[in-house]
Amino acid sequence: MLSNKLLRATVAAATKSTLPPTHHANNHTKVSQLYFSTTRMSMPTLDERTDKMRGPGGRASETGIKVACFGASGFLGTYVSYELGTNAFMAYFGNRGDEYEMKHLRPFFDLGRTRFVFYSARDIDSVREVIADADIVINMIGKYYETRQPVSKPGFPYVKMQTNYTFHDTNVKIPKMIAEVCKEMQVDHLIHLSSAMARPDSKSEWARTKYEGEQEVKKAFPWATIVRPTQLFGHEDRLLNWFAQMGVMYRCIPVVEDGEAVIQPVWVADVAKTILNIVDNAHKYEGKTIDCFGPNDVTYKELAEFVNDISERNRRIVYIPKKIFKPASHALQWQRSGSTKPIITPDLVEVMTEDYLPPLGSSDAYETQHDILTMKDLGITATPIEKIAFGYVHRFRKGGHFAKMSGYH
């Protein structure tokens, strides 16, 4: 686990190496632009691989492979789209929102290399239209909360909240339907995003339905590749950013129970590269399960201390019993913080009381068997959280990092 001394040393080193001594206009680069501009292609150029592929390599080439993506507007989906675009795959995106909801994905691809299709998960014909003649389908649909919408009712107060998509809809019915359509349309390969926490005995309904959905996909499309990541961290995450936002909003950082539940977070970019490697060699991973996890395990309490060290706000860590936190989350789930998503839900409270670790436990356990693969088997080395976290958590400092550096004021 991460020690406090290691955390402070990491933060100090990152501060010295990351923050510039003087002001330059280019220092105001957005986080996503910074990542995408510094990340190199993880695959060889296309003309080095087969004679059938045309072009110099990169986004301006042609692989001849079409990939249909569901759930691409989410956290992981954005990074997967970047990897597909910069490696010259053509992408079909299923879009449930308006025409601008996925506009941030367009720059990743060369002109004419994307196709955006409006669809409804309850309309199977629209799902078929998204897939069309795609060679590979990636299902990244997922929500950590059940979506709701206001509807009218006859009596006072004349409005009630109606559930739009339940956990069962999102994690079981929709993945099963996509898998069945892929089989019907004879799609070459399906990649399904599950979770390392997916298990039938979890107290979290989200985790239980994730497990059920994974089993349904295997039944409908037995040669699908199942990807099971642990908690994702990255610039837009709901892990470190959540702790930092709590410190700003409530002037304390709440953790459930004693905060000793253990997780092993993985960098979202590593998972995206894993999916890219599967797409590039799909037949090799047919019917395989690939677990994605970081190199270190850490407790929620240690993460709260880690965020405190980086943000330098030194907020008090408050330990809240689940029997108090869960009822309170029924009210807090309606609160928003610069987003349309809830900051906490009753189901998230359950998630934070359980260990979120690779299903087989330690890395050594994976080396003694061959049924389940890891990122290491795909040639990807897991990135430590302390190497990435400073780059986006330091913005929660009072005045940002500019207030501490000479040359900015």
C-alpha positions as CSV (number, residue, x, y, z in Angstrom):
1,M,0.0,0.0,0.0
2,L,1.1,3.6,-0.4
3,S,2.8,5.1,2.6
4,N,2.4,8.7,3.6
5,K,6.1,9.3,3.1
6,L,6.0,7.9,-0.4
7,L,2.9,10.1,-1.2
8,R,4.6,13.3,0.1
9,A,7.8,12.5,-1.7
10,T,5.9,11.9,-5.0
11,V,4.0,15.1,-4.7
12,A,7.2,17.1,-3.9
13,A,9.0,15.5,-6.9
14,A,6.0,16.1,-9.2
15,T,5.8,19.8,-8.1
16,K,9.4,20.4,-9.0
17,S,9.3,18.6,-12.3
18,T,5.8,19.6,-13.5
19,L,5.3,23.3,-12.6
20,P,7.1,25.8,-14.8
21,P,9.1,28.7,-13.2
22,T,7.7,31.4,-15.5
23,H,4.5,32.2,-17.3
24,H,3.9,31.1,-20.9
25,A,0.7,31.2,-22.8
26,N,1.0,27.5,-23.7
27,N,0.9,26.5,-20.0
28,H,-2.9,26.9,-20.1
29,T,-3.3,23.7,-22.2
30,K,-6.4,21.7,-21.2
31,V,-5.8,18.5,-19.4
32,S,-7.2,16.3,-22.2
33,Q,-5.2,18.1,-24.8
34,L,-2.1,17.6,-22.7
35,Y,-2.6,13.9,-22.5
36,F,-3.6,13.4,-26.1
37,S,-0.7,15.5,-27.5
38,T,1.9,13.7,-25.4
39,T,0.7,10.1,-25.8
40,R,2.6,8.3,-28.5
41,M,1.0,5.6,-30.7
42,S,1.3,2.3,-29.0
43,M,1.2,0.3,-32.3
44,P,3.6,0.2,-35.3
45,T,2.8,2.1,-38.4
46,L,0.2,0.5,-40.6
47,D,2.4,-0.1,-43.7
48,E,4.8,-2.1,-41.5
49,R,2.1,-4.7,-40.6
50,T,0.5,-5.9,-43.8
51,D,0.6,-5.2,-47.5
52,K,-3.2,-4.7,-47.6
53,M,-3.1,-1.6,-45.4
54,R,-2.5,1.7,-47.1
55,G,-0.8,4.9,-45.8
56,P,2.1,6.1,-43.9
57,G,0.8,5.1,-40.5
58,G,-1.3,7.0,-38.0
59,R,-4.7,8.6,-38.4
60,A,-4.1,9.4,-42.1
61,S,-4.0,5.7,-43.1
62,E,-6.5,2.9,-43.8
63,T,-6.6,-0.3,-41.8
64,G,-9.7,-1.7,-43.5
65,I,-11.3,-2.4,-40.1
66,K,-14.5,-0.8,-39.0
67,V,-15.3,-0.6,-35.2
68,A,-18.8,0.2,-33.8
69,C,-18.7,1.8,-30.4
70,F,-21.5,2.0,-27.9
71,G,-21.0,4.2,-24.8
72,A,-18.1,6.1,-26.4
73,S,-19.1,9.5,-24.9
74,G,-18.1,8.3,-21.4
75,F,-14.8,8.5,-19.5
76,L,-13.2,5.4,-20.9
77,G,-14.9,5.8,-24.3
78,T,-13.1,9.0,-25.0
79,Y,-9.7,7.4,-24.5
80,V,-10.6,4.4,-26.6
81,S,-11.8,6.7,-29.4
82,Y,-8.5,8.5,-29.3
83,E,-6.6,5.2,-29.7
84,L,-8.8,4.1,-32.6
85,G,-8.6,7.4,-34.4
86,T,-4.8,7.8,-34.1
87,N,-4.3,4.2,-35.4
88,A,-6.5,4.7,-38.5
89,F,-9.5,2.6,-37.6
90,M,-12.9,3.7,-38.9
91,A,-15.4,4.2,-36.1
92,Y,-19.2,4.0,-36.0
93,F,-20.6,5.8,-32.9
94,G,-24.0,5.1,-31.4
95,N,-25.3,8.5,-30.1
96,R,-28.3,8.9,-27.8
97,G,-27.9,12.6,-27.3
98,D,-27.9,15.6,-29.6
99,E,-25.5,16.1,-32.5
100,Y,-23.0,18.0,-30.3
101,E,-22.7,15.5,-27.5
102,M,-19.9,13.6,-29.2
103,K,-18.2,16.5,-31.1
104,H,-15.1,16.1,-28.9
105,L,-14.4,12.7,-30.5
106,R,-14.2,14.1,-34.1
107,P,-10.6,15.6,-33.9
108,F,-9.2,12.1,-33.0
109,F,-10.0,10.9,-36.5
110,D,-9.1,11.9,-40.0
111,L,-11.8,13.5,-42.1
112,G,-14.5,11.0,-43.1
113,R,-13.3,8.3,-40.7
114,T,-16.3,8.6,-38.3
115,R,-20.0,7.9,-38.6
116,F,-22.4,9.1,-35.9
117,V,-25.8,7.3,-35.7
118,F,-28.7,8.3,-33.5
119,Y,-30.1,5.3,-31.7
120,S,-32.2,4.2,-28.8
121,A,-31.2,1.2,-26.7
122,R,-34.9,0.2,-26.7
123,D,-35.1,0.2,-30.5
124,I,-33.3,-2.9,-31.9
125,D,-33.4,-1.7,-35.5
126,S,-31.5,1.5,-34.5
127,V,-28.9,-0.7,-32.9
128,R,-28.5,-2.7,-36.1
129,E,-28.1,0.6,-37.9
130,V,-25.2,1.6,-35.7
131,I,-23.4,-1.7,-36.2
132,A,-24.1,-1.8,-40.0
133,D,-21.1,-3.5,-41.6
134,A,-18.7,-3.1,-38.7
135,D,-16.1,-5.8,-38.2
136,I,-15.8,-5.3,-34.4
137,V,-18.3,-4.0,-31.8
138,I,-17.2,-2.5,-28.5
139,N,-19.8,-2.1,-25.7
140,M,-18.8,0.4,-23.1
141,I,-22.3,1.3,-21.9
142,G,-22.5,1.8,-18.2
143,K,-23.8,4.0,-15.4
144,Y,-23.0,4.1,-11.7
145,Y,-26.5,5.4,-11.0
146,E,-30.0,4.8,-12.4
147,T,-31.1,7.7,-14.7
148,R,-34.4,9.4,-13.9
149,Q,-36.6,11.9,-15.6
150,P,-39.5,14.1,-14.4
151,V,-43.0,13.1,-15.6
152,S,-46.4,14.6,-14.9
153,K,-48.9,12.9,-12.6
154,P,-52.6,13.8,-11.9
155,G,-52.4,14.8,-8.2
156,F,-50.2,17.3,-6.3
157,P,-47.3,18.1,-6.8
158,Y,-48.2,17.0,-10.4
159,V,-44.6,15.9,-11.1
160,K,-42.8,12.7,-10.1
161,M,-39.4,11.2,-11.0
162,Q,-39.6,8.2,-13.2
163,T,-36.6,5.8,-13.7
164,N,-35.4,5.9,-17.2
165,Y,-32.8,3.1,-17.3
166,T,-32.3,0.8,-14.3
167,F,-29.1,-1.0,-13.4
168,H,-30.6,-4.2,-14.9
169,D,-31.5,-2.4,-18.1
170,T,-28.0,-0.8,-18.5
171,N,-25.9,-3.7,-17.4
172,V,-27.9,-6.8,-18.4
173,K,-30.7,-6.2,-21.0
174,I,-28.7,-3.8,-23.3
175,P,-25.5,-5.8,-23.3
176,K,-27.4,-9.0,-24.0
177,M,-29.3,-7.4,-26.8
178,I,-26.1,-6.0,-28.4
179,A,-24.5,-9.5,-28.2
180,E,-27.5,-11.1,-29.8
181,V,-27.6,-8.5,-32.6
182,C,-23.8,-9.1,-33.2
183,K,-24.4,-12.8,-33.5
184,E,-27.4,-12.2,-35.8
185,M,-25.4,-9.8,-38.0
186,Q,-22.4,-12.1,-38.0
187,V,-20.0,-9.5,-36.6
188,D,-16.5,-10.8,-36.4
189,H,-15.8,-9.8,-32.8
190,L,-17.4,-8.3,-29.7
191,I,-15.6,-6.6,-26.8
192,H,-17.6,-6.2,-23.7
193,L,-16.6,-3.9,-20.8
194,S,-17.5,-5.5,-17.5
195,S,-15.9,-4.8,-14.1
196,A,-13.4,-6.4,-11.7
197,M,-16.1,-6.0,-9.0
198,A,-18.7,-7.9,-10.9
199,R,-19.8,-10.7,-8.6
200,P,-23.1,-12.3,-7.7
201,D,-22.7,-11.9,-3.9
202,S,-21.9,-8.2,-3.9
203,K,-24.1,-5.8,-1.8
204,S,-24.0,-3.4,-4.7
205,E,-26.8,-3.8,-7.2
206,W,-24.5,-2.3,-9.8
207,A,-21.9,-5.0,-9.2
208,R,-24.4,-7.8,-9.2
209,T,-26.0,-6.7,-12.5
210,K,-22.5,-6.2,-14.0
211,Y,-21.8,-9.9,-13.3
212,E,-25.2,-11.0,-14.7
213,G,-24.7,-9.0,-17.8
214,E,-21.2,-10.5,-18.3
215,Q,-22.8,-14.0,-18.1
216,E,-25.5,-13.1,-20.6
217,V,-23.0,-11.8,-23.1
218,K,-21.0,-15.0,-22.9
219,K,-24.2,-17.0,-23.6
220,A,-25.3,-14.9,-26.5
221,F,-21.8,-14.4,-28.1
222,P,-19.4,-17.1,-26.6
223,W,-16.3,-15.8,-28.4
224,A,-16.7,-12.3,-27.0
225,T,-13.7,-10.7,-25.2
226,I,-14.5,-9.6,-21.7
227,V,-12.5,-6.7,-20.2
228,R,-12.7,-6.3,-16.4
229,P,-11.0,-3.2,-15.1
230,T,-10.7,-2.1,-11.5
231,Q,-11.5,1.5,-10.5
232,L,-10.4,3.9,-13.3
233,F,-8.4,6.9,-12.5
234,G,-7.5,9.8,-14.8
235,H,-8.1,13.4,-15.5
236,E,-11.9,13.2,-15.6
237,D,-12.3,10.4,-13.1
238,R,-14.8,10.0,-10.3
239,L,-12.2,8.7,-7.8
240,L,-9.5,11.3,-6.9
241,N,-11.6,14.2,-8.2
242,W,-14.5,13.0,-5.9
243,F,-12.3,13.2,-2.8
244,A,-11.0,16.6,-3.9
245,Q,-14.5,18.0,-4.6
246,M,-15.7,16.8,-1.2
247,G,-12.9,18.8,0.4
248,V,-13.9,21.9,-1.5
249,M,-17.7,21.6,-1.1
250,Y,-17.9,20.3,2.5
251,R,-14.5,21.3,3.9
252,C,-14.0,17.7,4.9
253,I,-13.4,14.4,3.1
254,P,-16.0,11.8,4.0
255,V,-15.1,8.1,3.9
256,V,-17.5,5.2,4.6
257,E,-16.9,3.3,7.8
258,D,-13.2,3.2,8.6
259,G,-12.1,3.7,5.0
260,E,-10.1,0.4,5.0
261,A,-11.8,-1.1,1.9
262,V,-9.0,-1.8,-0.5
263,I,-8.9,-0.9,-4.2
264,Q,-6.3,-1.3,-7.0
265,P,-7.0,1.6,-9.4
266,V,-5.9,1.4,-13.0
267,W,-5.1,4.3,-15.4
268,V,-7.8,4.8,-17.9
269,A,-5.3,5.2,-20.8
270,D,-3.8,1.8,-20.0
271,V,-7.2,0.2,-20.3
272,A,-7.8,2.1,-23.6
273,K,-4.5,0.7,-25.0
274,T,-5.5,-2.8,-23.9
275,I,-8.8,-2.5,-25.9
276,L,-6.8,-1.1,-28.9
277,N,-4.5,-4.2,-28.8
278,I,-7.5,-6.4,-28.7
279,V,-9.0,-4.6,-31.8
280,D,-5.8,-4.9,-33.7
281,N,-5.6,-8.7,-33.1
282,A,-9.2,-9.7,-32.3
283,H,-9.0,-13.4,-33.3
284,K,-6.2,-14.0,-30.8
285,Y,-8.4,-12.9,-27.9
286,E,-11.7,-14.6,-28.9
287,G,-13.5,-15.9,-25.8
288,K,-10.8,-14.5,-23.5
289,T,-11.3,-12.6,-20.3
290,I,-8.7,-9.8,-19.6
291,D,-8.4,-8.2,-16.2
292,C,-7.0,-4.7,-16.0
293,F,-5.6,-3.4,-12.7
294,G,-2.9,-1.1,-11.3
295,P,0.4,-2.0,-9.7
296,N,-0.5,-1.0,-6.2
297,D,-3.4,-1.5,-3.8
298,V,-4.6,1.4,-1.6
299,T,-7.4,2.0,0.8
300,Y,-10.0,4.8,0.6
301,K,-8.5,6.4,3.7
302,E,-5.0,6.5,2.0
303,L,-6.6,8.0,-1.1
304,A,-8.2,10.7,1.0
305,E,-4.8,11.5,2.6
306,F,-3.1,11.4,-0.9
307,V,-5.6,14.0,-2.2
308,N,-5.0,16.1,0.9
309,D,-1.3,16.1,0.3
310,I,-1.6,17.1,-3.4
311,S,-4.4,19.7,-2.9
312,E,-2.7,21.1,0.3
313,R,-6.1,21.9,1.8
314,N,-5.5,19.6,4.7
315,R,-9.2,18.8,5.1
316,R,-10.4,16.7,8.0
317,I,-11.1,13.1,7.1
318,V,-14.5,12.2,8.5
319,Y,-15.4,8.5,9.1
320,I,-19.1,8.0,8.6
321,P,-20.9,4.7,9.4
322,K,-22.7,3.1,6.5
323,K,-26.0,3.1,8.5
324,I,-25.7,7.0,8.5
325,F,-24.1,7.6,5.1
326,K,-26.4,5.5,3.1
327,P,-29.7,7.2,4.2
328,A,-28.0,10.6,3.7
329,S,-27.0,9.6,0.2
330,H,-30.7,9.3,-0.7
331,A,-30.9,13.1,-0.4
332,L,-27.3,13.8,-1.6
333,Q,-27.8,12.0,-4.9
334,W,-29.9,14.9,-6.1
335,Q,-27.0,17.3,-5.6
336,R,-24.8,18.2,-8.5
337,S,-21.4,19.8,-8.6
338,G,-20.6,21.2,-12.1
339,S,-22.1,18.1,-13.7
340,T,-25.3,16.4,-14.4
341,K,-24.2,13.3,-12.4
342,P,-24.9,12.7,-8.7
343,I,-21.9,13.1,-6.4
344,I,-23.0,10.1,-4.3
345,T,-25.7,7.4,-4.4
346,P,-26.8,4.7,-2.0
347,D,-25.3,2.1,-4.3
348,L,-22.0,3.9,-4.4
349,V,-21.9,3.8,-0.6
350,E,-22.2,0.0,-0.9
351,V,-19.4,-0.1,-3.4
352,M,-17.1,1.9,-1.1
353,T,-17.5,-0.6,1.7
354,E,-16.2,-3.5,-0.4
355,D,-12.8,-4.4,-1.7
356,Y,-12.4,-3.5,-5.4
357,L,-9.6,-5.8,-6.4
358,P,-8.6,-8.1,-9.4
359,P,-10.9,-11.2,-9.2
360,L,-7.9,-13.5,-8.7
361,G,-6.3,-11.3,-6.1
362,S,-2.5,-10.8,-6.5
363,S,-0.5,-10.7,-9.7
364,D,1.2,-13.9,-8.8
365,A,-2.2,-15.7,-9.0
366,Y,-2.5,-14.7,-12.6
367,E,0.9,-16.1,-13.5
368,T,0.0,-19.6,-12.3
369,Q,-3.0,-19.9,-14.7
370,H,-3.7,-19.2,-18.4
371,D,-7.5,-18.8,-18.6
372,I,-7.6,-15.1,-17.6
373,L,-5.2,-12.6,-19.2
374,T,-3.9,-9.3,-17.8
375,M,-2.6,-6.1,-19.4
376,K,0.9,-7.5,-19.0
377,D,0.0,-10.4,-21.4
378,L,-0.8,-7.7,-24.0
379,G,2.5,-5.9,-23.5
380,I,1.1,-3.0,-21.3
381,T,2.8,-2.0,-18.1
382,A,0.4,-0.6,-15.5
383,T,1.0,3.0,-14.6
384,P,1.2,3.9,-10.9
385,I,-1.5,6.3,-9.6
386,E,1.1,8.6,-8.0
387,K,2.7,9.2,-11.4
388,I,-0.5,10.7,-12.9
389,A,-2.5,12.1,-10.0
390,F,-0.6,15.3,-9.5
391,G,-1.3,16.4,-13.1
392,Y,-5.0,17.0,-12.4
393,V,-5.5,17.1,-8.6
394,H,-3.2,20.1,-8.0
395,R,-5.9,22.3,-9.6
396,F,-7.8,22.0,-6.3
397,R,-5.2,24.0,-4.5
398,K,-6.3,27.4,-3.4
399,G,-5.5,29.7,-6.3
400,G,-4.3,26.7,-8.3
401,H,-0.5,26.1,-8.6
402,F,-0.1,29.6,-10.1
403,A,-0.5,31.2,-6.6
404,K,2.7,29.5,-5.5
405,M,5.0,30.1,-8.4
406,S,7.0,33.2,-9.2
407,G,6.4,34.7,-12.6
408,Y,2.7,34.3,-12.7
409,H,1.8,37.4,-10.8
